Amino acid sequence: MSVSSLIRTENKKAIYVLFQDGKKSAELTLPDLGVVRNEGFTKEEIEQLKDYMDNERDTIYAMAKEINPLRAFMGK
């Protein structure tokens, strides 16, 4: 799992989380547990990823707060 970004739109924050397993990848969002894209995960696996994100919500929020968008953009 990698937390890729914290985005703010229309006074709402969204965290984008990327999951990869071999050739499979999926990007989901918090707080709504939405699926941005899914390449290869089954519906059951996506539900498991959503459950994981919901259970680890506090940890994911803490990770997102540590992201420096400028540093991430510059690749440092």
mmCIF file as gemmi writes it, N, C-alpha and C atoms, coordinates in Angstrom:
data_model
loop_
_atom_site.group_PDB
_atom_site.id
_atom_site.type_symbol
_atom_site.label_atom_id
_atom_site.label_alt_id
_atom_site.label_comp_id
_atom_site.label_asym_id
_atom_site.label_entity_id
_atom_site.label_seq_id
_atom_site.pdbx_PDB_ins_code
_atom_site.Cartn_x
_atom_site.Cartn_y
_atom_site.Cartn_z
_atom_site.occupancy
_atom_site.B_iso_or_equiv
_atom_site.pdbx_formal_charge
_atom_site.auth_seq_id
_atom_site.auth_asym_id
_atom_site.pdbx_PDB_model_num
ATOM 1 N N . MET Axp A 1 ? 0.843 -1.163 0 1 0 ? 1 A 1
ATOM 2 C CA . MET Axp A 1 ? 0 0 0 1 0 ? 1 A 1
ATOM 3 C C . MET Axp A 1 ? 0.886 1.223 0 1 0 ? 1 A 1
ATOM 4 N N . SER Axp A 2 ? 0.52 2.201 -0.806 1 0 ? 2 A 1
ATOM 5 C CA . SER Axp A 2 ? 1.197 3.487 -0.738 1 0 ? 2 A 1
ATOM 6 C C . SER Axp A 2 ? 0.165 4.593 -0.793 1 0 ? 2 A 1
ATOM 7 N N . VAL Axp A 3 ? 0.354 5.556 0.067 1 0 ? 3 A 1
ATOM 8 C CA . VAL Axp A 3 ? -0.517 6.719 0.089 1 0 ? 3 A 1
ATOM 9 C C . VAL Axp A 3 ? 0.102 7.707 -0.874 1 0 ? 3 A 1
ATOM 10 N N . SER Axp A 4 ? -0.601 7.992 -1.967 1 0 ? 4 A 1
ATOM 11 C CA . SER Axp A 4 ? 0.024 8.785 -3.01 1 0 ? 4 A 1
ATOM 12 C C . SER Axp A 4 ? -0.21 10.275 -2.881 1 0 ? 4 A 1
ATOM 13 N N . SER Axp A 5 ? -1.351 10.68 -2.367 1 0 ? 5 A 1
ATOM 14 C CA . SER Axp A 5 ? -1.561 12.117 -2.275 1 0 ? 5 A 1
ATOM 15 C C . SER Axp A 5 ? -2.748 12.46 -1.396 1 0 ? 5 A 1
ATOM 16 N N . LEU Axp A 6 ? -2.702 13.693 -0.924 1 0 ? 6 A 1
ATOM 17 C CA . LEU Axp A 6 ? -3.798 14.276 -0.159 1 0 ? 6 A 1
ATOM 18 C C . LEU Axp A 6 ? -4.272 15.458 -0.985 1 0 ? 6 A 1
ATOM 19 N N . ILE Axp A 7 ? -5.495 15.388 -1.48 1 0 ? 7 A 1
ATOM 20 C CA . ILE Axp A 7 ? -6.04 16.407 -2.37 1 0 ? 7 A 1
ATOM 21 C C . ILE Axp A 7 ? -7.21 17.096 -1.684 1 0 ? 7 A 1
ATOM 22 N N . ARG Axp A 8 ? -7.292 18.398 -1.878 1 0 ? 8 A 1
ATOM 23 C CA . ARG Axp A 8 ? -8.412 19.155 -1.326 1 0 ? 8 A 1
ATOM 24 C C . ARG Axp A 8 ? -9.173 19.777 -2.492 1 0 ? 8 A 1
ATOM 25 N N . THR Axp A 9 ? -10.463 19.441 -2.592 1 0 ? 9 A 1
ATOM 26 C CA . THR Axp A 9 ? -11.325 20.037 -3.597 1 0 ? 9 A 1
ATOM 27 C C . THR Axp A 9 ? -12.645 20.387 -2.957 1 0 ? 9 A 1
ATOM 28 N N . GLU Axp A 10 ? -13.167 21.551 -3.284 1 0 ? 10 A 1
ATOM 29 C CA . GLU Axp A 10 ? -14.462 21.991 -2.772 1 0 ? 10 A 1
ATOM 30 C C . GLU Axp A 10 ? -14.57 21.806 -1.262 1 0 ? 10 A 1
ATOM 31 N N . ASN Axp A 11 ? -13.53 22.222 -0.555 1 0 ? 11 A 1
ATOM 32 C CA . ASN Axp A 11 ? -13.483 22.124 0.906 1 0 ? 11 A 1
ATOM 33 C C . ASN Axp A 11 ? -13.553 20.693 1.429 1 0 ? 11 A 1
ATOM 34 N N . LYS Axp A 12 ? -13.272 19.731 0.581 1 0 ? 12 A 1
ATOM 35 C CA . LYS Axp A 12 ? -13.231 18.33 0.994 1 0 ? 12 A 1
ATOM 36 C C . LYS Axp A 12 ? -11.824 17.804 0.766 1 0 ? 12 A 1
ATOM 37 N N . LYS Axp A 13 ? -11.353 16.999 1.704 1 0 ? 13 A 1
ATOM 38 C CA . LYS Axp A 13 ? -10.054 16.351 1.538 1 0 ? 13 A 1
ATOM 39 C C . LYS Axp A 13 ? -10.271 14.932 1.035 1 0 ? 13 A 1
ATOM 40 N N . ALA Axp A 14 ? -9.387 14.496 0.163 1 0 ? 14 A 1
ATOM 41 C CA . ALA Axp A 14 ? -9.429 13.12 -0.318 1 0 ? 14 A 1
ATOM 42 C C . ALA Axp A 14 ? -8.006 12.574 -0.308 1 0 ? 14 A 1
ATOM 43 N N . ILE Axp A 15 ? -7.877 11.371 0.155 1 0 ? 15 A 1
ATOM 44 C CA . ILE Axp A 15 ? -6.59 10.688 0.164 1 0 ? 15 A 1
ATOM 45 C C . ILE Axp A 15 ? -6.659 9.566 -0.865 1 0 ? 15 A 1
ATOM 46 N N . TYR Axp A 16 ? -5.653 9.523 -1.73 1 0 ? 16 A 1
ATOM 47 C CA . TYR Axp A 16 ? -5.576 8.488 -2.75 1 0 ? 16 A 1
ATOM 48 C C . TYR Axp A 16 ? -4.576 7.431 -2.305 1 0 ? 16 A 1
ATOM 49 N N . VAL Axp A 17 ? -5.029 6.179 -2.298 1 0 ? 17 A 1
ATOM 50 C CA . VAL Axp A 17 ? -4.209 5.069 -1.833 1 0 ? 17 A 1
ATOM 51 C C . VAL Axp A 17 ? -4.069 4.061 -2.97 1 0 ? 17 A 1
ATOM 52 N N . LEU Axp A 18 ? -2.823 3.685 -3.241 1 0 ? 18 A 1
ATOM 53 C CA . LEU Axp A 18 ? -2.539 2.745 -4.319 1 0 ? 18 A 1
ATOM 54 C C . LEU Axp A 18 ? -2.171 1.39 -3.739 1 0 ? 18 A 1
ATOM 55 N N . PHE Axp A 19 ? -2.813 0.356 -4.247 1 0 ? 19 A 1
ATOM 56 C CA . PHE Axp A 19 ? -2.499 -1.027 -3.877 1 0 ? 19 A 1
ATOM 57 C C . PHE Axp A 19 ? -1.981 -1.728 -5.12 1 0 ? 19 A 1
ATOM 58 N N . GLN Axp A 20 ? -0.878 -2.474 -4.962 1 0 ? 20 A 1
ATOM 59 C CA . GLN Axp A 20 ? -0.326 -3.241 -6.065 1 0 ? 20 A 1
ATOM 60 C C . GLN Axp A 20 ? 0.016 -4.641 -5.59 1 0 ? 20 A 1
ATOM 61 N N . ASP Axp A 21 ? -0.27 -5.616 -6.448 1 0 ? 21 A 1
ATOM 62 C CA . ASP Axp A 21 ? 0.06 -7.007 -6.171 1 0 ? 21 A 1
ATOM 63 C C . ASP Axp A 21 ? 0.414 -7.643 -7.508 1 0 ? 21 A 1
ATOM 64 N N . GLY Axp A 22 ? 1.698 -7.717 -7.769 1 0 ? 22 A 1
ATOM 65 C CA . GLY Axp A 22 ? 2.121 -8.232 -9.075 1 0 ? 22 A 1
ATOM 66 C C . GLY Axp A 22 ? 1.643 -7.303 -10.173 1 0 ? 22 A 1
ATOM 67 N N . LYS Axp A 23 ? 0.869 -7.839 -11.094 1 0 ? 23 A 1
ATOM 68 C CA . LYS Axp A 23 ? 0.361 -7.035 -12.214 1 0 ? 23 A 1
ATOM 69 C C . LYS Axp A 23 ? -0.948 -6.331 -11.876 1 0 ? 23 A 1
ATOM 70 N N . LYS Axp A 24 ? -1.527 -6.635 -10.723 1 0 ? 24 A 1
ATOM 71 C CA . LYS Axp A 24 ? -2.788 -6.016 -10.326 1 0 ? 24 A 1
ATOM 72 C C . LYS Axp A 24 ? -2.517 -4.701 -9.609 1 0 ? 24 A 1
ATOM 73 N N . SER Axp A 25 ? -3.369 -3.718 -9.86 1 0 ? 25 A 1
ATOM 74 C CA . SER Axp A 25 ? -3.264 -2.468 -9.125 1 0 ? 25 A 1
ATOM 75 C C . SER Axp A 25 ? -4.651 -1.838 -9.001 1 0 ? 25 A 1
ATOM 76 N N . ALA Axp A 26 ? -4.831 -1.104 -7.913 1 0 ? 26 A 1
ATOM 77 C CA . ALA Axp A 26 ? -6.094 -0.402 -7.68 1 0 ? 26 A 1
ATOM 78 C C . ALA Axp A 26 ? -5.795 0.866 -6.902 1 0 ? 26 A 1
ATOM 79 N N . GLU Axp A 27 ? -6.536 1.909 -7.22 1 0 ? 27 A 1
ATOM 80 C CA . GLU Axp A 27 ? -6.424 3.17 -6.505 1 0 ? 27 A 1
ATOM 81 C C . GLU Axp A 27 ? -7.781 3.468 -5.88 1 0 ? 27 A 1
ATOM 82 N N . LEU Axp A 28 ? -7.765 3.643 -4.556 1 0 ? 28 A 1
ATOM 83 C CA . LEU Axp A 28 ? -8.98 3.918 -3.813 1 0 ? 28 A 1
ATOM 84 C C . LEU Axp A 28 ? -8.82 5.231 -3.068 1 0 ? 28 A 1
ATOM 85 N N . THR Axp A 29 ? -9.946 5.777 -2.603 1 0 ? 29 A 1
ATOM 86 C CA . THR Axp A 29 ? -9.905 7.058 -1.903 1 0 ? 29 A 1
ATOM 87 C C . THR Axp A 29 ? -10.542 6.965 -0.524 1 0 ? 29 A 1
ATOM 88 N N . LEU Axp A 30 ? -10.04 7.812 0.341 1 0 ? 30 A 1
ATOM 89 C CA . LEU Axp A 30 ? -10.649 8.047 1.648 1 0 ? 30 A 1
ATOM 90 C C . LEU Axp A 30 ? -11.1 9.498 1.656 1 0 ? 30 A 1
ATOM 91 N N . PRO Axp A 31 ? -12.16 9.871 2.285 1 0 ? 31 A 1
ATOM 92 C CA . PRO Axp A 31 ? -12.915 9.108 3.269 1 0 ? 31 A 1
ATOM 93 C C . PRO Axp A 31 ? -14.044 8.253 2.702 1 0 ? 31 A 1
ATOM 94 N N . ASP Axp A 32 ? -14.319 8.367 1.41 1 0 ? 32 A 1
ATOM 95 C CA . ASP Axp A 32 ? -15.503 7.702 0.862 1 0 ? 32 A 1
ATOM 96 C C . ASP Axp A 32 ? -15.309 6.246 0.451 1 0 ? 32 A 1
ATOM 97 N N . LEU Axp A 33 ? -14.077 5.743 0.526 1 0 ? 33 A 1
ATOM 98 C CA . LEU Axp A 33 ? -13.764 4.368 0.117 1 0 ? 33 A 1
ATOM 99 C C . LEU Axp A 33 ? -14.164 4.11 -1.336 1 0 ? 33 A 1
ATOM 100 N N . GLY Axp A 34 ? -13.973 5.139 -2.167 1 0 ? 34 A 1
ATOM 101 C CA . GLY Axp A 34 ? -14.292 5.016 -3.582 1 0 ? 34 A 1
ATOM 102 C C . GLY Axp A 34 ? -13.171 4.35 -4.351 1 0 ? 34 A 1
ATOM 103 N N . VAL Axp A 35 ? -13.523 3.775 -5.491 1 0 ? 35 A 1
ATOM 104 C CA . VAL Axp A 35 ? -12.545 3.135 -6.365 1 0 ? 35 A 1
ATOM 105 C C . VAL Axp A 35 ? -12.317 4.059 -7.559 1 0 ? 35 A 1
ATOM 106 N N . VAL Axp A 36 ? -11.098 4.572 -7.689 1 0 ? 36 A 1
ATOM 107 C CA . VAL Axp A 36 ? -10.746 5.439 -8.809 1 0 ? 36 A 1
ATOM 108 C C . VAL Axp A 36 ? -10.46 4.582 -10.033 1 0 ? 36 A 1
ATOM 109 N N . ARG Axp A 37 ? -9.668 3.531 -9.822 1 0 ? 37 A 1
ATOM 110 C CA . ARG Axp A 37 ? -9.388 2.59 -10.913 1 0 ? 37 A 1
ATOM 111 C C . ARG Axp A 37 ? -9.036 1.231 -10.32 1 0 ? 37 A 1
ATOM 112 N N . ASN Axp A 38 ? -9.28 0.214 -11.121 1 0 ? 38 A 1
ATOM 113 C CA . ASN Axp A 38 ? -8.976 -1.156 -10.721 1 0 ? 38 A 1
ATOM 114 C C . ASN Axp A 38 ? -8.519 -1.922 -11.944 1 0 ? 38 A 1
ATOM 115 N N . GLU Axp A 39 ? -7.343 -2.49 -11.848 1 0 ? 39 A 1
ATOM 116 C CA . GLU Axp A 39 ? -6.812 -3.29 -12.946 1 0 ? 39 A 1
ATOM 117 C C . GLU Axp A 39 ? -6.408 -4.654 -12.404 1 0 ? 39 A 1
ATOM 118 N N . GLY Axp A 40 ? -7.358 -5.598 -12.412 1 0 ? 40 A 1
ATOM 119 C CA . GLY Axp A 40 ? -7.032 -6.975 -12.084 1 0 ? 40 A 1
ATOM 120 C C . GLY Axp A 40 ? -7.559 -7.519 -10.772 1 0 ? 40 A 1
ATOM 121 N N . PHE Axp A 41 ? -7.936 -6.671 -9.831 1 0 ? 41 A 1
ATOM 122 C CA . PHE Axp A 41 ? -8.478 -7.174 -8.564 1 0 ? 41 A 1
ATOM 123 C C . PHE Axp A 41 ? -9.934 -7.593 -8.758 1 0 ? 41 A 1
ATOM 124 N N . THR Axp A 42 ? -10.33 -8.68 -8.101 1 0 ? 42 A 1
ATOM 125 C CA . THR Axp A 42 ? -11.726 -9.118 -8.159 1 0 ? 42 A 1
ATOM 126 C C . THR Axp A 42 ? -12.583 -8.214 -7.275 1 0 ? 42 A 1
ATOM 127 N N . LYS Axp A 43 ? -13.892 -8.322 -7.425 1 0 ? 43 A 1
ATOM 128 C CA . LYS Axp A 43 ? -14.808 -7.545 -6.576 1 0 ? 43 A 1
ATOM 129 C C . LYS Axp A 43 ? -14.593 -7.875 -5.11 1 0 ? 43 A 1
ATOM 130 N N . GLU Axp A 44 ? -14.364 -9.145 -4.817 1 0 ? 44 A 1
ATOM 131 C CA . GLU Axp A 44 ? -14.134 -9.57 -3.432 1 0 ? 44 A 1
ATOM 132 C C . GLU Axp A 44 ? -12.846 -8.956 -2.879 1 0 ? 44 A 1
ATOM 133 N N . GLU Axp A 45 ? -11.8 -8.937 -3.708 1 0 ? 45 A 1
ATOM 134 C CA . GLU Axp A 45 ? -10.534 -8.344 -3.273 1 0 ? 45 A 1
ATOM 135 C C . GLU Axp A 45 ? -10.685 -6.842 -3.032 1 0 ? 45 A 1
ATOM 136 N N . ILE Axp A 46 ? -11.442 -6.171 -3.885 1 0 ? 46 A 1
ATOM 137 C CA . ILE Axp A 46 ? -11.679 -4.736 -3.688 1 0 ? 46 A 1
ATOM 138 C C . ILE Axp A 46 ? -12.419 -4.502 -2.376 1 0 ? 46 A 1
ATOM 139 N N . GLU Axp A 47 ? -13.381 -5.337 -2.07 1 0 ? 47 A 1
ATOM 140 C CA . GLU Axp A 47 ? -14.106 -5.2 -0.799 1 0 ? 47 A 1
ATOM 141 C C . GLU Axp A 47 ? -13.159 -5.415 0.381 1 0 ? 47 A 1
ATOM 142 N N . GLN Axp A 48 ? -12.221 -6.359 0.246 1 0 ? 48 A 1
ATOM 143 C CA . GLN Axp A 48 ? -11.23 -6.577 1.299 1 0 ? 48 A 1
ATOM 144 C C . GLN Axp A 48 ? -10.32 -5.364 1.455 1 0 ? 48 A 1
ATOM 145 N N . LEU Axp A 49 ? -9.93 -4.749 0.34 1 0 ? 49 A 1
ATOM 146 C CA . LEU Axp A 49 ? -9.1 -3.55 0.402 1 0 ? 49 A 1
ATOM 147 C C . LEU Axp A 49 ? -9.855 -2.401 1.062 1 0 ? 49 A 1
ATOM 148 N N . LYS Axp A 50 ? -11.139 -2.276 0.747 1 0 ? 50 A 1
ATOM 149 C CA . LYS Axp A 50 ? -11.968 -1.245 1.384 1 0 ? 50 A 1
ATOM 150 C C . LYS Axp A 50 ? -12.063 -1.478 2.886 1 0 ? 50 A 1
ATOM 151 N N . ASP Axp A 51 ? -12.262 -2.742 3.278 1 0 ? 51 A 1
ATOM 152 C CA . ASP Axp A 51 ? -12.32 -3.071 4.711 1 0 ? 51 A 1
ATOM 153 C C . ASP Axp A 51 ? -11.006 -2.728 5.395 1 0 ? 51 A 1
ATOM 154 N N . TYR Axp A 52 ? -9.906 -3.059 4.739 1 0 ? 52 A 1
ATOM 155 C CA . TYR Axp A 52 ? -8.586 -2.748 5.287 1 0 ? 52 A 1
ATOM 156 C C . TYR Axp A 52 ? -8.431 -1.244 5.478 1 0 ? 52 A 1
ATOM 157 N N . MET Axp A 53 ? -8.782 -0.479 4.443 1 0 ? 53 A 1
ATOM 158 C CA . MET Axp A 53 ? -8.66 0.981 4.536 1 0 ? 53 A 1
ATOM 159 C C . MET Axp A 53 ? -9.538 1.547 5.637 1 0 ? 53 A 1
ATOM 160 N N . ASP Axp A 54 ? -10.726 1.006 5.77 1 0 ? 54 A 1
ATOM 161 C CA . ASP Axp A 54 ? -11.636 1.484 6.81 1 0 ? 54 A 1
ATOM 162 C C . ASP Axp A 54 ? -11.06 1.184 8.196 1 0 ? 54 A 1
ATOM 163 N N . ASN Axp A 55 ? -10.499 -0.006 8.365 1 0 ? 55 A 1
ATOM 164 C CA . ASN Axp A 55 ? -9.914 -0.391 9.657 1 0 ? 55 A 1
ATOM 165 C C . ASN Axp A 55 ? -8.626 0.368 9.968 1 0 ? 55 A 1
ATOM 166 N N . GLU Axp A 56 ? -7.887 0.748 8.938 1 0 ? 56 A 1
ATOM 167 C CA . GLU Axp A 56 ? -6.599 1.435 9.104 1 0 ? 56 A 1
ATOM 168 C C . GLU Axp A 56 ? -6.692 2.931 8.802 1 0 ? 56 A 1
ATOM 169 N N . ARG Axp A 57 ? -7.885 3.46 8.854 1 0 ? 57 A 1
ATOM 170 C CA . ARG Axp A 57 ? -8.146 4.857 8.501 1 0 ? 57 A 1
ATOM 171 C C . ARG Axp A 57 ? -7.203 5.828 9.23 1 0 ? 57 A 1
ATOM 172 N N . ASP Axp A 58 ? -7.04 5.67 10.53 1 0 ? 58 A 1
ATOM 173 C CA . ASP Axp A 58 ? -6.189 6.581 11.307 1 0 ? 58 A 1
ATOM 174 C C . ASP Axp A 58 ? -4.738 6.529 10.844 1 0 ? 58 A 1
ATOM 175 N N . THR Axp A 59 ? -4.239 5.329 10.578 1 0 ? 59 A 1
ATOM 176 C CA . THR Axp A 59 ? -2.862 5.164 10.105 1 0 ? 59 A 1
ATOM 177 C C . THR Axp A 59 ? -2.679 5.805 8.742 1 0 ? 59 A 1
ATOM 178 N N . ILE Axp A 60 ? -3.645 5.614 7.861 1 0 ? 60 A 1
ATOM 179 C CA . ILE Axp A 60 ? -3.557 6.182 6.514 1 0 ? 60 A 1
ATOM 180 C C . ILE Axp A 60 ? -3.599 7.707 6.575 1 0 ? 60 A 1
ATOM 181 N N . TYR Axp A 61 ? -4.465 8.263 7.428 1 0 ? 61 A 1
ATOM 182 C CA . TYR Axp A 61 ? -4.51 9.722 7.587 1 0 ? 61 A 1
ATOM 183 C C . TYR Axp A 61 ? -3.174 10.243 8.103 1 0 ? 61 A 1
ATOM 184 N N . ALA Axp A 62 ? -2.566 9.53 9.041 1 0 ? 62 A 1
ATOM 185 C CA . ALA Axp A 62 ? -1.273 9.951 9.59 1 0 ? 62 A 1
ATOM 186 C C . ALA Axp A 62 ? -0.199 9.917 8.495 1 0 ? 62 A 1
ATOM 187 N N . MET Axp A 63 ? -0.214 8.883 7.653 1 0 ? 63 A 1
ATOM 188 C CA . MET Axp A 63 ? 0.747 8.788 6.56 1 0 ? 63 A 1
ATOM 189 C C . MET Axp A 63 ? 0.547 9.939 5.568 1 0 ? 63 A 1
ATOM 190 N N . ALA Axp A 64 ? -0.698 10.264 5.286 1 0 ? 64 A 1
ATOM 191 C CA . ALA Axp A 64 ? -0.996 11.327 4.321 1 0 ? 64 A 1
ATOM 192 C C . ALA Axp A 64 ? -0.523 12.683 4.82 1 0 ? 64 A 1
ATOM 193 N N . LYS Axp A 65 ? -0.595 12.898 6.121 1 0 ? 65 A 1
ATOM 194 C CA . LYS Axp A 65 ? -0.158 14.174 6.683 1 0 ? 65 A 1
ATOM 195 C C . LYS Axp A 65 ? 1.342 14.376 6.522 1 0 ? 65 A 1
ATOM 196 N N . GLU Axp A 66 ? 2.086 13.299 6.35 1 0 ? 66 A 1
ATOM 197 C CA . GLU Axp A 66 ? 3.545 13.378 6.207 1 0 ? 66 A 1
ATOM 198 C C . GLU Axp A 66 ? 3.984 13.649 4.769 1 0 ? 66 A 1
ATOM 199 N N . ILE Axp A 67 ? 3.049 13.604 3.83 1 0 ? 67 A 1
ATOM 200 C CA . ILE Axp A 67 ? 3.391 13.794 2.425 1 0 ? 67 A 1
ATOM 201 C C . ILE Axp A 67 ? 3.645 15.269 2.152 1 0 ? 67 A 1
ATOM 202 N N . ASN Axp A 68 ? 4.765 15.533 1.504 1 0 ? 68 A 1
ATOM 203 C CA . ASN Axp A 68 ? 5.097 16.879 1.05 1 0 ? 68 A 1
ATOM 204 C C . ASN Axp A 68 ? 4.885 16.874 -0.466 1 0 ? 68 A 1
ATOM 205 N N . PRO Axp A 69 ? 3.798 17.49 -0.963 1 0 ? 69 A 1
ATOM 206 C CA . PRO Axp A 69 ? 3.493 17.41 -2.4 1 0 ? 69 A 1
ATOM 207 C C . PRO Axp A 69 ? 4.616 17.921 -3.295 1 0 ? 69 A 1
ATOM 208 N N . LEU Axp A 70 ? 5.286 18.978 -2.908 1 0 ? 70 A 1
ATOM 209 C CA . LEU Axp A 70 ? 6.355 19.522 -3.726 1 0 ? 70 A 1
ATOM 210 C C . LEU Axp A 70 ? 7.523 18.544 -3.803 1 0 ? 70 A 1
ATOM 211 N N . ARG Axp A 71 ? 7.878 17.963 -2.665 1 0 ? 71 A 1
ATOM 212 C CA . ARG Axp A 71 ? 8.967 16.982 -2.648 1 0 ? 71 A 1
ATOM 213 C C . ARG Axp A 71 ? 8.59 15.756 -3.475 1 0 ? 71 A 1
ATOM 214 N N . ALA Axp A 72 ? 7.349 15.301 -3.36 1 0 ? 72 A 1
ATOM 215 C CA . ALA Axp A 72 ? 6.895 14.147 -4.134 1 0 ? 72 A 1
ATOM 216 C C . ALA Axp A 72 ? 6.931 14.451 -5.631 1 0 ? 72 A 1
ATOM 217 N N . PHE Axp A 73 ? 6.536 15.664 -5.996 1 0 ? 73 A 1
ATOM 218 C CA . PHE Axp A 73 ? 6.55 16.072 -7.402 1 0 ? 73 A 1
ATOM 219 C C . PHE Axp A 73 ? 7.973 16.109 -7.956 1 0 ? 73 A 1
ATOM 220 N N . MET Axp A 74 ? 8.91 16.566 -7.147 1 0 ? 74 A 1
ATOM 221 C CA . MET Axp A 74 ? 10.293 16.697 -7.565 1 0 ? 74 A 1
ATOM 222 C C . MET Axp A 74 ? 11.042 15.359 -7.503 1 0 ? 74 A 1
ATOM 223 N N . GLY Axp A 75 ? 10.401 14.343 -6.946 1 0 ? 75 A 1
ATOM 224 C CA . GLY Axp A 75 ? 11.017 13.025 -6.874 1 0 ? 75 A 1
ATOM 225 C C . GLY Axp A 75 ? 12.045 12.875 -5.792 1 0 ? 75 A 1
ATOM 226 N N . LYS Axp A 76 ? 11.92 13.65 -4.721 1 0 ? 76 A 1
ATOM 227 C CA . LYS Axp A 76 ? 12.888 13.584 -3.633 1 0 ? 76 A 1
ATOM 228 C C . LYS Axp A 76 ? 12.252 13.037 -2.393 1 0 ? 76 A 1
